[in-house]
Amino acid sequence: MIKAIRKKKTEFDHVLMRYQNIQGSGQDFEIYEGEIVGITGLAGQGQEQFSEGLFGLRKAFYDVWYKGEKLTPGNTAQLIDKKLYYLSEDRANTSLFLESPIWKNIIFGTEGSHPEFYAMEKIEKYGPDTNIFGTNCPMYDVILDEAFKLKFIIAEQCCPTPTQAYPTVLNLEITPEDLGDYTKINDMITEKAKDAGMTGKLSGWAMPSQVYTPQFQVELVKYMHDNNLKPEDVRSVEFLNKFSKEHMAVAADFATAGEGLDNYFLFILEDIYY
């Protein structure tokens, strides 16, 4: 016989969930707001089935109410709407929400179990004039795809470049000859943004920094050779900023890397708005 075990005594009177007509148990029980309740019993007595039954992974052998409303076991869309989740040990096979979009399944369990932690649901709360910024590069395909659906703002990616997420999500046909033509790629993104009514809501660097850096170095060395300059002549923020504006397709904003690091500089590329 399975049994509900309370981890801490409740200090609330409000009943959050009520389980009744539990087959093979002979007891009903309630979960109060603020409680942590565990389900225990001998092996094979239905503890796992009890949890899985609510989410339709097995046949439910009880009736359940949430805040006075009777739930339908197996209706995960209804359960998620009530902020109820099931997180098993095997996320790949037994904790997928088939009625929910891919992005919610991907980030569930990493961003937190409450819908407020889902970036996309912030749009429902604050509207499309909300900027979403993430720090997980693989997630940007999902974030950008949702942006075109919900019309929210992406001011800048965590790794800003026109070749991250944009080509995949927007189905850009980039030929091998066009791989390094960032002007053409940016024009393609701009056109897609216009067609989707997203003009001005997408921004980022006009080219990847890992491409910009060697190009900048080559152009700088050529300039130093042609003008008979020494390293100390170009080793300043003022010179590098001016050089990037005059000799590079994209300007950069340089800064010193820190005290005692005279040969190292940080930079941020200017943004492009699609």
Secondary structure, 3 states (H helix, E strand, C coil): CCEEEECCCCCCCCEEEEEECCCCCCCCEEEECCCCEEEECCCCCCHHHHHHHHCCCCCCCCEEEECCEECCCCCHHHHHHCCCCCCCCCHHHHCCCCCCCHHHHHHCCCCCCCHHHCHHHHHHHHCCCCECCCCCHHHHHHHHHHHHHHCCEECCCCCCCCCCCHHHHCCCCCCHHHCCCHHHHHHHHHHHHHHCCCCCCEEEECCCHHHHHHHHHHHHHHHHHHCCCCHHHHCCHHHHHHHHHHHCCCCEEEEECCCCCCCCEEEEECEEEC
